[in-house]
Amino acid sequence: MKGSLLAAPSEKASRGRFSLGVLCLCGAIAWPTLAAESDSRPLQSRFLRTAGHLQHTGSSLRSAFASLALSELSRAYRDEVTLARDESRSAQADKGLRGWSRSVAGYARELQRLVDDIEMGLPVSLMVEDRKPLALFVSSRFLILSHPRPLQQRMFEHRVLEQFCARYRCEQFLPGEVGSGPIPIARASVSPDWHFGQGLWSCSHRGIRVEFKYQSDISTARAICEELMREVLALADEVAWQVIHAVEVDWDGLALEVAPGSTQHSLPLNVSGDTVLATLPLLHSTPGLFDSVLPWIRAWVTRRIDTTIELRAEDFGWQES
């Protein structure tokens, strides 16, 4: 097979920023393999399973998915250009940084041209393999959907899937895999019940109870309680949404992280790469809090029951012991 080759500008070793993305027309294809993992890992992430099913659906859906993915990837490279140009203004900046940023900007434009080609009707084909980033053909041009920052690959895939599933019913692409149960609904606010007596104030909602001593500032206690309930329910709904779509959860290995390049927080659900993104400042910043509410989240996601957990404000530094 003959044709052109378009490769993402390689990053200097001293900067260590990029993984290499490649757009090419080629015969034998090799692309980066994801970090080695044991054979006992879940088969594929929901992102890859969705892409695999789209390969066998109508071309319009496949094109819509590819267009969203390429647009998101182009945006990621444009973000790198903005950062590089800002850094180039420093007196200590590498002299080649400005030229490098122009090359990256050109690559981002090429990605956007592929989006335009898709919208003009050029055929799209998706290539799915375990432990490898998704790859695609636009007509005869080959592209690996690899984020310029490897640590943000999961976030990239999450954003693409989130946008796509907001426009289309993604459960239709996973026949026989989607679980049963009501579709979770995001909650903008929560109104806990308050109880006063025996030297304590306590707030509760759906089995989650938090106790404050009387010397606590009531306005602060209310703010903490409402934020806690909002975050726990929002996170539970996000995880439940993934489970409904046949995502496996490694309950014993869950840990909240700061999402790379974002103000949100991430919860990797398994070694396949399925990840929840949410804004969870209290759960993330308070030592021991996430582990304390995890039993409630697990009970809600797996059995749809509101189990009972009791928390003391003093155990989490919300008031003095």
Disulfide bonds with the S-S distance in Angstrom:
Cys165-Cys170 1.85
Cys203-Cys225 1.82
